[in-house]
Structure formats: structure tokens, C-alpha cells
Amino acid sequence: MSKKLKVEQLEIVLYTQNEEEYISLTDMARYKDSERTNYIIQNWMRSRSTIEFLGLWEQFNNPRFKSIEFDAFKNEAGSNTFSLTPQRWISATNAIGIISKSGRYGGTFAHKDIAFEFASWISPTFKLYLIKEYQRLKEIESNQYHLEWNVKRVLSKVNYKLHTDAVKDYILPKSDYTGDTEWLAYAEEADILNVVLFGCTAKQWRDANPELAKKGKNIRDIASINELAVLSNLESFNAEMIKEGLSKEERFMKLLNIAHYQKAVLDKQDFLKSLKKTSDDLYLNNPDENKDLPE
């Protein structure tokens, strides 16, 4: 279902393509003339400054952009005989910043960077309202993921109690740990889950991320929502296998298979929830943006 912005009683549809958000220029044009939206968009695209902006955006973001065709449009722009439709611009230059879409929520859409430029051309006041409404939507979405992350974190803590109780009731009585060293049993079991899900032990993560460790963060604090959901399940599964008396080796292999399957299903179902949480209001979905964060 398409998301919508409401600006000055005008509904503006948002469309997502290749993980980028596009805003309906057709809807925005209704602010100026509800009957001639195509004319409004084409009139905006006639100016040389618009063509230069569109071309510069494409050069920054589109390696397949056809610069020669762009130069031809730029040279013609501004003349009395020059006209340009979104479809012609897309077809001639292989542009990706503007798209044409058919169907119920069809029309001309533009990447938010371009849409804000179009809004400025329509009216500086309209642009301000549009940006404010867009920011409001992003804050709502951010709070939604923040809430879901906290729910999953609480859930993993609940199942962590089941996990530690299983260690206390079924592993410690059969081990040689003394009162001073019992913590090792809990740490070893926790690290089985860490290695299964994150590919490293807690100590290995601390050694690789000293700055985060100094701030009191641990490997689970920066886990994604999906990882926390899987971790919660793993804690429950491992607790049951401990009760059944399965060896560490047997449990490790079973848990590894479970983790790989569940995480693949969850990540495929909802990519946004695979975001990494690095602070109360910052999420990253590209591991290359912070090489200190584990996969």
C-alpha cells in the first residue's frame, strides 16, 4: 500500500523503488492547477536551470546516464520552441531520478531530492510544508522501528531467563564449576548463541569494537530487530535442548541451522527491520557505513 503525505489538504503519494523514495509530481502539481498537471510538470522541465539540476543529479547517482543526450537538451532548454516531457527525458537519457508509473497511484514521480526542487518552483511556502510533512512521516517510521527494537530486546531478555535457568538447573549440577566460577558456564552458553548468530564470541566482539565496548555496549545492543527475534527463539530452543541432555556440539549444529533459516526468512520478509541499531535514534542498513559493526 502506498504511503501518502498531506500538504495543505492535498494528498501526495509516495512510491518506493530500489529502496529509494519517490514523490508524486502529478499530485504536487495539483497545488498549482488541478486540471493541467502534465502541463505544469512540462513547463517546469522547459527551463535550463531545471535541466541542469536534473542532469547534475543523474551524474551523481546514475552511472548509466547518457550525458550526450543531456547536453543536447541543455543546449535547447529555454528557447520558445523547446518542450520536454518526463517520458522523453527518461527514454533519451536513461534517467532514474524521474519515473512514470501507471495504475491506481500512477503519474510522474521524482526522487525526493528532485521533488523538493519541483516544490520550490511551485511555491517556497509549499516546499516548506512538504518538507515538514515528509520529516514528520520519517519520524513516525523511526519511532516505529525504535519501538519494535525495544520490544524484541525485552523479548530476548525474557527468554534469556529461561536460558539461564536451564544452565543453572541442568548444566551446573553436573559440572565442576565452583561458586566463584559458575559464571563461566553462563558465559559459555551465551557465546554458543553469539557464535551461531553473530559469528563471534562476546570477547571477540569487544576486542574488535573497543570504542563501543567503552560505552557499555555489547554485541546484542547493536543487533538488528530480526537478529533479536531470532536470538529470542534460539534461547528458547537451546534451553529445551539443554534439558534433553544434548551435547554442546549437537546443540550448536541444530541452532546454526535454525538461525540461518529464520534470519533468511525474516530479512526477506521485511528488509527495513534488518536495520542495525547504533544509538537511540540512528540505524544503519549498510555494513560498509561503519566497519566497526559486526555483520
Secondary structure, DSSP 8 states (H G I E B T S, - for coil): --EEEEETTEEEEEEEETTEEEEEHHHHHTTT-SS-HHHHHHHHHTSHHHHHHHHHHHHHH-TT--HHHHHHHHHHTTSTT----HHHHHHHHT-SSEEEE-STT-EEEEEHHHHHHHHHHH-HHHHHHHHHHHHHHHHHHHHHHHHHHHHHHHHHHHHHHHHHHHIIIIIGGGS---TTTHHHHHHHHHHHHHHHHHSS-HHHHHHH-HHHHHTT--TTTT-BHHHHHHHHHHHHHHHHHHHTT--HHHHHHHHHHHHHHHHHHHHHH-GGGG-EEEETTEEES-GGG-TTS--
